[in-house]
């Protein structure tokens, strides 16, 4: 056994409470090294000779280098000590405790989880675990009120190709008008990119955080939108741009006018006075010297309180259901802790989602965000389905790592996106291959976490990166891909009616790096769902063990085909880029 690869620590994703009296522990070991892993635990004050309890740790996942084992250990007194007992494939036995990996239990010591405080159990909103989110870029979704169109609004046509300064007139009334469409699609929440007053089409350069941009409508329109969405069972999530403001923001305008005499000069990161914007800004900005987006000093008490007051206003005044946080990784952690406290005091079931494109574990300990936009997921899906840069083995390994760095509570509600307003459209990344795209969509809507659908993907919209990915929504039904839309509706319906798909565990079932066949299982209680994907341009046949499924036949929910089980195995044939969604009954497949 490679002892150097064995790892555990009593914190982070390796040890965390799932209830006030239950701890999930995770251990990592070299891939293929361990034959068995179990953990002994007891009250921290129990003597060495007092009895504790044993829990078997199951191997839950593997990546390219490591196997991961997990177990749930009891903590009736909330004070826990524990030690792992490992057996490697050669039969040697080892103990792992706080002292290290040892042959003798006494020498290994024990790990300590001092006390499970109920307030420290990471709780995420229940509704989010069953959610399917739809992202709307308000300026490009639907024009429901021509009277508030910005000057120079361009024609809303399917062949429109936006520039960075294009406007088309999308607004909140347009979203209200299309709520029946969204309800029929089956989504459970809408995420809006910013709607506050701003000179740009994207609104990420906020001028007034308390005012809805007039091109989108009025406060009364937004309140009506929230009421109508809620009536249809749809949550509403707004975009909070707190890393930076726009240069038309009142505080920055005061700094431009009064310089060092401005009472707001410490709200920003200013290098020198007077403040200049051209040819280069002498203050910190969003990204690389974007002069119109000065970075806010969120650690400043006045800035912090001003922004938190904005949160209180929109939540209490309109009843929104959560926030997506722009450039969340560049705002100080204490601000986000204060932010979470304010949000959860107003609505404990409000969802908090950060925009972080990399490992976000520092923000997902339970004291800041509930979730992040899962760009780690997107990158793996892009390279497996769209570009073919990685094989099934590498794909599975990357997915495993992206799950293992987080606590389960966060994994359950991660926003799994294929694309967004910041990326190329996924269908475009697939060279407009609908077969590849449909396979990726099947994976997205059956993987662990929350699917995030970018507006228009469901009707086959394409587009390169910003601004081309922000084309006006195609509403002409003759130009929509109706088969793709029906496919989305079907998959969303199946997902929302399946606890296994919305809340179940995830286990790799089969993978073949040479053929592109990848299969996995979702389980929740007695419900089991299997997904088989042929990510190749050739017909594939595969034999799969289904002893744990139970019935004599399975149903492919996508086609309605019955698949006979023979001696606890099934033999399936898949056409190029075909996927199968295997369920235990016809009733499940008709959900």
N, C-alpha and C positions, 0 to 999 in steps of 0.2 A: 504493500500500500504506500502510495506517495503521501507521506505525512504532511508535507508542506502544503498540499492542496486542501487539506481538511480545514474548514473555517466555520466558526460561529461566533457571534457576539450577542450579549443580552440586551439588544436594542435594535432600532431601525427595522428593516424588513426581516431580520433574523429572529426576533422575539418581540411580540407585541400582543396586547390584549384584544380579543375579539368580543368579549363580554366582560363585565366587572369581575367574573370569577373563572375566566378561561383564557389561557395564553396559547398563541400559536408560535411554535418554534420551527426554525428552518436550519438545516445544516447542508453545507456544500462539501463535496468530495470529488476527487479526480474521477472522470467518466469511466465507469466499469470497475472501479476499485472495490466498492462495498457490496457485500452480499446481504447485509441486514443492518438496520439502524433502529435503535429504540432509546427511549429516554426515561429515566427515573426521576420522580419529583416528590417533594414533601414540603411541609411548612418550614420556613426558614429557621424557626426556633426548635424544631424537632431534633432530638438527639440522633447520633449516628446509628444507634441500634433500633430506633423506632421505625416502624414500617411506613413506607411511602407507597407510591403506585407507579406502575409501568405503562407506557404508551408506545405502541409500535409506530415508527415514522415511515410513511410510504414514500417511495420515489415518485415525485410528482412531475418532474421535467428534467430534460437534459439539454445542454448546449454543446458547442464544439469541444469544450474542455472539461466540463463539470456535470455531475449529477446533483440534483437537489432533492432533499428529503424533508418532509414536513409531518408534524404531529400536533394535536391539540391536547394540552395538559391542563388538568384541573387546578384551581386555586381557590378552594373554599374559604380559606382565611385571607386570601389576596396576597399573602406573603409566600413567595415561592423560591425554593432552591431546586436545582436540577443538574443532572449529569447524563451525558450520552454514553451508551454502550454500543460499540461498533464491531462488526465482524467482516473482515475482508474476504475476497474470493478464495484466498488460500486457506481460510479457516482461522487465521489469527484473530484474537480479540483485543480490543483497545477501549480505553475510557477517555472521554474528553470532558474536561471541566475548566474552571478558570485558570488553573495552574498550567494546563496544557494537555497534550496527548500522551497518555501513559498506559503501561501494562497493568498497573495496580490502581484500583479505584481510589484508594485513600490518597495516593500521590497526585491524582488528577484534580482533586478538589471538586468544588461545585460552582455552577453559575448561580448568580443571585438576581432575581427580579424582585426588588425590595418590597414593592406594594403596588397593587393595581388600583389606582384612583379612578373612580367612575368617570370623572371629568376628563380623564386622559384616554378613554376608549374612543378611538377614531370613529366618528359617526358621520356617514354621508346620507344625503336625502334618499328616502325609500323610493320615491317616484323615479329618481334618476336611474335606478338599477334596472328599470323596465323601459327606459326611454329610447326614443329615436328622434334625433335632433335635426332640424332643417335650418341651414344657414341662409339668411336673406341679406343681400346687399341692397339696401332700400332704394338707392338711386336707379337700380337696374331691374327691379322685380316686376313692378306693374304701375302704370300711370293711371291713377283713379280720379285725379282732380286736375284738369288742365289749367285751372285758374291760378295754381301756385307754381307752374312751370318756371324754372329759371330762364333768364334771358339767353337766347341763342340755343335753346333746347333742340337737339337734333332728332330727325325722324326715327321712330321706334320700328325698326325693320330687322328681319332675320339676317340680312347681310351687313348690318351695322358693324363697324370696326372702330371701337373707341380709341381715342387718344387720351393722354393724361389730363387734358383740359376739357374733355367731352362731358356734356350733360344731356340726359334723356327724359327727365321728369318723373322718375319713379317716386312714389310717396306712400304715406301710411294708409290713405284711403284705398290705394291700390292693393295693399295687403289685406285690408278688411274685405274688399271685393273678392279676393281669391282665397279666403279662409275655407269656403266649401271645398275647393280643390285640395287644399292641404289636409283637411279632415278626411277626404276620400283617399288621399295618398296614405294616410295612416300614421303620420308623424305625431309625436306627443309634446314637442317643444320647438319653439322658434328662437334662434339666436340671431339678433340684429347686429350688424356692424354699426358704428356710431350714428346716432340720430340728432345729436346736439348741434347748435349753431356753429357753422364753420364755412369758410369760403370755398372749400374743395368739394369734389364729388364724393370722396371717400370719408370725409368728416373726422379724420384722425388728427386734425389740427384744430382743436376745440377753441372757439372764441368765447362761448358762454355755456357753462355746464348746466345752467338752470333753464335754458330755453331750447325747445325743439326747433330745428332749422325750419324756417317758413316754407322752404321748398318741399318739405315733408308733410307739413300740416301744423296743427295747433295742439296744445295740451289736451283739449277736449277730444280731438281725433285719436290721440294715442290712448287716452283712457277708454274710449269706446273700443279700440282695438284689443286692449287687454281684457276688457269685459267679454267681448265676443269670442276671443280665443279661449278664455277660461270656460265659457259656456260650452264650448266644444271639446273640453278636456285637454287644451293645448296650453302649455306653460310659455312664458315670455321672458327671455334673457337679454339683457342689454350689455353693450360693450363699454367698459370703463377705461378711459385713456388717462391714466394718472402718472405715468412715467414722464410725460411732457404735456405741454399745452400747445395751442397755436400762438403765433406771434400777435394775433389780434386780441388775445386774452387780456382782460383789463389790467391785471397786475404787471404783465410784461409791457404793455403800452405805457404804464406809469413809469417803469424803469427807462424805457426809451426816451420819455419826455424829461424826467427829472434826474436821471443818472444816479450818482451816489447819494443824492438827497431823497431818493424814492424810499418810502417805507417798505416797499416790496423787493428791494434789491437782494435781500437774502433768501428770497423764494426761489432763486435760480442760481446756477453755477456760473458766475460771471468772472472772467479772468481779469478784466481791466475796465476802466471808464475813460471816456464815454463808451457806451455800448454801440457797436457797429454791426451791421448785418452783411455788408458787402465791402470788398470782394469776398471776404471770409468772415463768419461770425466770430466774435471774441468771447463766446460763451458756449457751454456744452449744449448739445442738441441731441435729438433722436438720430440714431445712425451716424453717418459721416457728414457733419457740417450742414445739416438741413436747417437753414436759417429760420424757416417758418415754424419750426417745432422746438422751442427752447425747453431743455430738460428741467423738470421741477425738483426742488430739494425736499423730498418727502420726509426726511428726518426733522425738518424744521417744524416746531410745534404749531405755528400758525398755518402752514401749508397742510400739515396732517389734519388739523381740525377742520379746515376749509373743505378738504376732500371728503372727510368722513361725514360732514354735514350734507354734502351732495348725495352720498349714499343713503342717509336717513331720509332725505327729501323724496327721492325717486321711489324708494321702497314703500314709504308710508303714504305718499300722495297717489301713487298709481297701482300699487300691488304687484309689481314685477316679481318674478320667481328666481332671480339670480343674476350673476354677473360673469362675463368673460373679461379677463384682465389683460390688456394690451401690454406688450413688452414687460411682462411680469417679472422676468429674471433680473431686470435692471433697477428695480425698486427695492428699498431696504426691507429686510425680513420683519423688523419690528412693526413697520407700517402695515404689512399684511396681517400680522397677528392682531393688531388693533382693528383692522378692517374686518377680519373674521368675527371678532367679538361683537362689533356693531351689527353686522349682517345677521348673525345667528340669534342675537337678542331680539331683533325685529321679527325674524322668521327662521326658526330652526331648520325648516325644510328648504330654505333657499340654497341654490347651488352656486359654488364658487369654482370657476375654471380659469386656470392661468394659460397664457400663451407662452410656452417654453418649447423650443425646438430640440432640446437635448435632454440628458438625464435630469429629471426634475425631482429627484428624491428629497432634496433639501427643503422643498416646498410642500411635500406630501407626507409630513409626519403627523398630521392631524391638527396642527395649530395654525395652519395657513389656508391652503386650498383643499378642495375636495377632489379635484381632477385637473388635468391639463389637456390641451389639444395634443393628441398623441402623434407627434411627427416621427417618433421612432417607429411606430407602426406603419406610417405612410411610406417611409423610406424603404422598409423591407418589402412591403406590398408592391411598391413601384418597381423595385429591382427584380422581384420574382415574376409578377404577372405581366407588367408592361414591357420592360426592357430585356428580361431574361438574363440579367447579369449574374444572378445567383441561382443555385439549384435548390431542391426541396430540403436538403440537409442543412444548408446554410440558412435558408429561410426559417426553418423550425428553430434553429439555434438562436437566431436574432430575436424571434418572438419570445423564446424562453427567457433570454436575458432581460428583455424589456418588461417582462412580468416579474421576474425575481428581484429586481431592484426596488420594487414597491410593495407596500402592504396591500393585502387583498382588498381592503375597503376602497382604496384608490383605483385598483385595477378594474373593479366592477363598474366604475363610472367614468373611465377614461374616454375621451372623445376621439373615436377612431375615424379619421378622415382619409379620404382618397385624394382630395384636393381642396382648395379654398381660394379666397380672393387674392391670396399671396402666391399662388402656384399655378403652373400650367394645368389645364383641365386634364383629368385622368384619361379620358377617351382620346385626347390628342397624344398623350404620352404612349398610348397603345397603338399609335399610328392609325387611329380610328378603326381598329379591329374590334367590332362589337363582341365577338366571341371571347377575346381576352378580357374586355371590360366587364361583361356579364359574369365571368368567372371571379373576377376581383370583387364585384358587388356581392356575389354569393358569399365569398369569404368575409367581407366586411359585415354583412348582416347576420352572420352566424358565429362570429368570433366573440370572445369575452370582452365586455366593455360596451360603450354606447356608440352606435353608428352616428356619424355626423355627415349629412348629405348636403352638398353645396347646390344651391338653387340651379335648376336646369340640367343637372346630371341625369336626372330621371327621364328626360325627354331627348337625351343624346346631344346636348350642347358641347361644343368644342371651343378651343382657344389656347393660344400660347400664354406665356406669363403676362403679368400686369403690364399694360392695361387690357390685353386681349382676352384674358380670362374673365373680364367683367362686362361681357356683352349683355345687351338687353335680353331678358327672358323671352323665349319663344312661346307665344301664346296661340299662334295660328296652328290649329290642330292638324292641318294638312302637312305642316312642316315638322311636327313633333314625331318622334319615334314612338308610336302607340304601343308596339309590342314591348319595348323597353319599359315604358311607363307601367304597363300591366305586370311586368316582371317585378318591378320595384314594389308595387302594391301587394303582390302576392307574397313576396319575401318578408315585407314589413308585417303583414298580417300574421304570417306563420310565426315570426319572431315574437310579436307581442302576445301571442296566445300560447307561448311555450316558455315555461319557467326554466327549462333546461337551457334554452338559447339566451334568455335574458339574465339568468342568475346562476346558471350551472357552472360546475367545474370544467376545466379544459384539460384534455389528455391527448397527446399525439397517439394516433392509432396505427398509422403506416406511413412510411415515406421511402421514396426511391429516387436518389439523386440522378440516376441514369435515365429514368423514364419520365420524370416530372410528376409522378403520382404522389399526392399528399392527402392524408386522411386524418381526421381527428374526431373526438367524441366529447359531447357536452352532456353532463349528468346533473340532475337535481332531484333528490329523493328517488322515487321509483321511475322517473321519466328519463329516458336516454335518447339522444339524437346523435346520429353519425353523419359526417360530411366527407365525401370523397371527391377529389378534384384531379382532373387530368390536365395539367398545365403543359401540354405539348401539342404539336401539330400532327401527331399520329394517334391512331386508335390504340388503346391500351386495355389489357385484361389484368385483373388482380383478384386474388383470393384473400379473404379477410376473415379473421376469427371474430365471431359474434356471440360467443357463449354467454356473455354478460347482458346481451340484449333481451333474451327470454323467449319471444314468440317464435312460431314456426315459419313465419314469413315477415318481411319488412316491406315498407311502402316508400317508394321514391316520391316525396311530396312535390317535386317539380314536374313530374310527368304522370304520376298516378300508377306507375308500374309496380306490380307485386314481385318481390324477390324472394325466392324460396331459400330457406335455411336447411342445409344438409350437414348433419353431424357437426353442428355448431359453427358452420362456415358458410359464407356466401361467395359466389363467383360472379363478378360483375365485369361488363365490358363498357368502356367509355369511349365515345367519339372524341376527336380532337377538341380540346378546350371545353369538354363537358364536365358538369358537376352533378353530383347526386346528393340529395338531402334525405337521409334514411330515417324513418320514424317507425314507431312500433304499431301504429294502427291507422286505419283509413280516416278515423275521426280526427286524429292529430293532423294529418296531411290536408284535411279540408278546412282547417282553422282559418 
